[in-house]
Amino acid sequence: MGDRHTWAAAPSAAERARSVLAAAWSCAVTAEGGREELVGAHTVGADGRVLLHVPEDSTLVTAAICAPRGEPSAVLEFADVAPVPVRSRIRARLWLAGWFAPEEGHLAFQPSRAVLREASGAVVVDLGDLSAARPDPLATAEAKLLTHLADAHPDAVERLTRLVGPDSLHGAVRVQPLAVDRHGLTLRIERARGNGDVRLPFHAPADDVAQLTERMHVLLAQASAAACPRSLQRQRTDGDR
């Protein structure tokens, strides 16, 4: 079971969905009873439309031509996978139901319904909000940023646990960076049984990597001024025996 906590300054469901679309490299397409796994075959327009670039002899092209307009004929599934190895690595899934239409050498997908599922549950995303939303400015850089933090600065990750309440750290065996967006950093706290996530909000949004660096320095300064959590001290002592 995950920790119950208040997520301050978090992206909206529509922004999260657009970020998943922006960062995803693959998608699964279910149409006419068949399922295809596509890698590097989709792009996303400024308005959030998904364009699939598939061979002319693809069964999806046939399905798009034969499907009645206005009736859902396909479901696209995108997985948001944490770049750092953690338990329960899929952070979110996004499903788009709708239909395809051939358009200038590719298939344009017109969604009729969008559903985003995260650890907190599933939510139907308003299509107008989805079209108007913009992906998080750090979405496409997130994987590189988090893997660098985990691999090159494990001491910084440990220091950040000083900002986490002792109840959330009770029984912790490992803490890893799980996600980062313009509003904050999320840590995955793994225990012998189960895991939980804790969000550390930034004092102000970060609209680019330079601003993110400054926000992280502020968090680390706050952590340096805080006491080391007793639960983590006890866990570290027990592990050293």
C-alpha positions in Angstrom: 0.0 0.0 0.0 1.3 3.5 -0.8 1.6 6.3 1.7 -1.4 8.6 2.0 -0.2 12.2 1.7 -1.1 15.6 0.3 0.3 16.3 -3.2 1.0 20.0 -3.2 1.6 21.8 -6.5 1.0 18.8 -8.7 0.2 18.7 -12.5 -3.4 18.3 -13.5 -4.6 15.0 -15.0 -4.6 16.6 -18.5 -1.0 17.8 -18.1 0.1 14.4 -16.9 -1.6 12.8 -19.8 0.1 15.1 -22.3 3.5 14.4 -20.5 3.0 10.7 -20.9 2.3 11.2 -24.6 5.3 13.4 -25.0 7.8 11.1 -23.3 6.4 7.7 -24.5 8.5 5.9 -27.1 6.0 3.1 -27.8 2.3 2.4 -27.7 0.0 -0.6 -28.0 -2.9 -0.4 -30.5 -5.9 -2.6 -30.3 -8.2 -2.5 -33.3 -10.6 -4.9 -35.0 -9.8 -7.6 -32.4 -6.0 -7.4 -33.0 -3.3 -5.8 -31.0 0.0 -4.3 -32.3 3.0 -3.1 -30.3 4.5 -0.1 -32.1 7.9 1.4 -31.2 8.9 4.9 -32.5 5.9 5.0 -34.8 3.9 7.8 -33.3 4.2 11.6 -32.9 2.0 14.0 -31.1 0.8 17.3 -32.6 0.7 20.6 -30.7 -3.1 20.0 -30.2 -2.5 16.6 -28.7 -3.5 14.6 -31.7 -1.7 11.3 -32.1 -0.3 10.5 -35.5 0.8 7.0 -36.4 3.3 6.3 -39.1 2.7 2.7 -40.2 3.3 0.8 -43.5 0.6 1.0 -46.1 -0.1 -2.7 -45.8 -0.7 -2.5 -42.0 -3.9 -3.9 -40.7 -4.5 -0.6 -39.0 -4.8 1.2 -42.3 -7.5 -1.3 -43.4 -9.3 -0.9 -40.1 -9.2 2.9 -40.4 -10.7 2.7 -43.9 -13.4 0.2 -43.0 -14.4 1.5 -39.5 -17.6 3.6 -39.4 -16.8 7.2 -38.7 -17.8 8.4 -35.3 -17.6 5.0 -33.7 -14.6 4.0 -31.5 -12.5 1.6 -33.6 -9.3 1.5 -31.7 -7.7 1.9 -28.3 -4.2 3.3 -27.8 -2.3 2.4 -24.6 0.7 4.3 -23.4 2.8 3.3 -20.4 4.7 5.7 -18.2 7.7 3.7 -17.0 10.0 5.0 -14.3 13.6 5.5 -15.7 15.2 4.4 -12.4 14.8 0.7 -11.5 12.2 0.6 -8.7 9.4 -1.8 -7.7 6.1 -1.3 -9.5 8.0 0.6 -12.2 4.9 1.6 -14.3 3.9 5.0 -12.8 0.9 5.5 -15.0 -1.1 4.2 -18.0 -3.0 6.3 -20.5 -5.7 4.9 -22.7 -7.2 6.7 -25.7 -10.3 5.3 -27.3 -11.4 6.6 -30.7 -10.9 6.1 -34.4 -8.3 6.5 -37.1 -8.5 8.4 -40.3 -6.0 8.2 -43.1 -4.2 11.6 -43.5 -1.3 12.5 -45.8 0.6 9.2 -45.4 -0.2 8.5 -41.8 -3.1 7.7 -39.5 -4.5 10.5 -37.5 -6.2 9.4 -34.3 -9.4 11.2 -33.1 -10.0 10.4 -29.5 -13.5 10.1 -28.0 -12.4 9.2 -24.5 -9.2 9.4 -22.5 -8.5 7.6 -19.2 -5.4 8.1 -17.0 -4.6 5.6 -14.3 -2.0 6.4 -11.7 -1.3 5.0 -8.2 -4.1 7.1 -6.8 -6.7 5.6 -9.2 -8.2 6.1 -12.7 -9.6 9.4 -13.9 -11.4 10.3 -17.1 -9.6 13.2 -18.7 -11.7 15.9 -20.4 -10.8 16.0 -24.1 -10.9 19.7 -24.3 -8.5 19.9 -21.3 -6.3 17.4 -23.0 -6.1 19.3 -26.2 -5.4 22.6 -24.4 -2.9 21.2 -21.9 0.9 21.3 -22.6 3.3 18.6 -21.5 5.5 19.3 -18.5 8.6 21.2 -19.7 10.8 18.6 -18.1 9.0 15.5 -19.5 11.4 14.6 -22.3 14.5 15.3 -20.1 13.1 13.5 -17.0 14.7 10.1 -17.7 18.2 11.5 -18.0 17.8 13.8 -15.0 16.5 11.0 -12.7 19.1 8.4 -13.7 21.9 11.0 -13.2 20.5 11.8 -9.7 20.2 8.1 -8.8 23.6 7.0 -10.2 25.9 9.9 -9.6 24.4 11.5 -6.5 23.0 8.8 -4.1 24.3 10.9 -1.2 21.9 13.7 -2.3 19.0 11.3 -2.5 19.8 10.1 1.1 20.1 13.7 2.2 16.6 14.5 0.8 15.1 11.9 3.0 15.6 14.4 5.9 12.6 16.2 4.4 10.4 13.1 4.7 8.3 12.5 7.7 9.5 9.7 10.0 6.3 7.7 9.6 6.8 7.5 5.9 10.4 6.3 6.4 9.5 3.6 8.9 10.9 0.3 7.8 12.6 1.8 4.7 15.2 -0.4 3.0 15.8 1.8 -0.1 14.8 5.3 -1.4 15.1 6.2 -5.1 14.0 9.2 -7.2 10.7 8.1 -8.9 9.6 11.2 -10.8 10.3 14.9 -11.3 8.2 17.6 -12.9 8.1 21.4 -12.9 6.3 21.4 -9.5 8.4 18.9 -7.5 10.4 15.7 -7.0 8.8 12.4 -6.0 10.7 9.7 -4.0 9.9 6.0 -4.0 10.3 4.5 -0.5 10.7 0.8 -0.6 10.2 -1.3 2.5 10.5 -5.0 3.2 6.8 -5.2 2.5 5.3 -2.7 0.1 6.4 0.7 -0.8 5.1 4.3 -0.8 5.8 7.6 -2.6 6.5 11.0 -1.0 6.5 14.3 -3.0 8.8 17.1 -2.2 7.4 20.3 -3.8 9.6 23.0 -5.1 9.2 26.6 -3.8 8.4 27.7 -7.4 7.8 26.0 -10.7 10.8 25.0 -12.8 10.3 25.7 -16.5 13.7 24.4 -17.7 16.7 22.4 -16.5 18.5 25.5 -15.2 15.6 26.4 -13.0 15.3 22.8 -11.9 18.9 22.8 -10.8 18.2 25.9 -8.6 15.1 24.3 -7.1 17.0 21.1 -6.3 19.8 23.2 -4.6 17.1 24.8 -2.4 15.7 21.4 -1.4 19.2 20.1 -0.6 19.9 23.2 1.5 16.7 22.6 3.4 17.6 19.0 3.9 21.1 19.8 5.1 19.5 22.0 7.8 17.2 19.2 8.9 17.9 16.4 11.3 18.5 12.9 10.0 15.3 10.9 10.6 15.5 8.5 13.5 13.8 5.7 11.6 16.4 5.9 8.9 19.2 6.1 11.4 17.9 3.0 13.1 17.4 1.1 9.8 21.0 2.0 8.8 22.4 0.8 12.1 20.4 -2.5 11.9 21.7 -3.1 8.4 25.3 -2.5 9.5 25.3 -5.4 12.0 
